[in-house]
């Protein structure tokens, strides 16, 4: 379940309840075009020419933060995958060395150094 939210601000977008509800309703329909979970501030530019809404900069900042957060989440997911691959490779190397020790064969690049020839 998700919500589409339309926001109208008093008194910038209307002086009475009816006007504010119409503005919020128009903004809600704009937010539905963005997809689930979106919100939209009433945009009077669509109806009566340019007008800068006081919260438009805050909205832009919010979108920038959301985008930056998504990049961080994606980077963390990639780091998790790389860590899992690294752990898997390490376990395979340890298993290989353990198998070599069991068969009394010294691996040339083992951590214990060259074989003892005495």
Secondary structure, DSSP 8 states (H G I E B T S, - for coil): ----EEE--TTTS-SSHHHHHHHHHHHHHHHHHH-TT-EEE--THHHHS----TTHHHHHHHHHHHHHHHHHHHHHHHHHHHHHHHHHHHHHHHHHHHHHHHTT---TT-TT-S----
